[in-house]
Amino acid sequence: MLRLIFYIMIIVSSLIFTACPDSIGSTKDIIFPEENVSYTAQVEPFLNLTCAFAGCHGYSAAGGVILNDYFSMVNTPGLIVPGNPDGSLLIQIIDEIKPHNTYYEKSNITDNHKKGMRQWVKEGARLSKE
C-alpha cells in the first residue's frame, strides 16, 4: 500500500512540474547578487519555482511548512534562523545536508541559488532591504 502511495506521489509531482513550465518562468532567470539579497526579487521567485507550489510548500503546507508566505516562513521555528544559515533548516535542505523526504526540483538549483539563499539568511532574512 505504501509503495502505491509513493508511486502516486511521484506521478502527481511529475504532472505538477510539467503542467505549465512556461507560464511560471525559470530558475535560470533568477540570479542572486553577492550581497543585499532581496526577498521579493530573488528569494520569493526562487522558492515559488522550486518549493512553494501547489501540492508542496505553497498554501497546501506539506509537512506543515509554507514557503510562499514570508511571515509563515520566519515564524516556523528553526526553518529560517536570521543571521545563521547553518542553523536554518531551509538552508540545510537546499544544501542537501538534511534529507528531504519527497521529490523537489533540485536539478534547477544552482550554486548561485544556494549561495544567494545562504547570503539572504546571513543578512538577516529580511522582507525588505531597508
Number of C-alpha atoms within 10 A of each C-alpha: 5 7 8 9 10 12 11 12 15 14 11 12 19 12 11 15 14 9 10 10 11 8 7 10 13 14 19 12 10 17 16 22 15 11 12 15 24 19 19 13 13 20 22 17 19 25 19 19 19 20 19 24 19 14 15 22 21 18 17 15 16 15 9 10 18 22 25 20 16 16 11 14 16 18 11 13 11 13 20 21 21 17 17 17 22 16 15 18 17 21 22 18 13 19 19 11 11 12 10 11 7 11 12 15 12 12 7 14 16 14 11 15 22 15 17 23 26 23 21 26 22 18 17 15 24 18 15 11 12 5
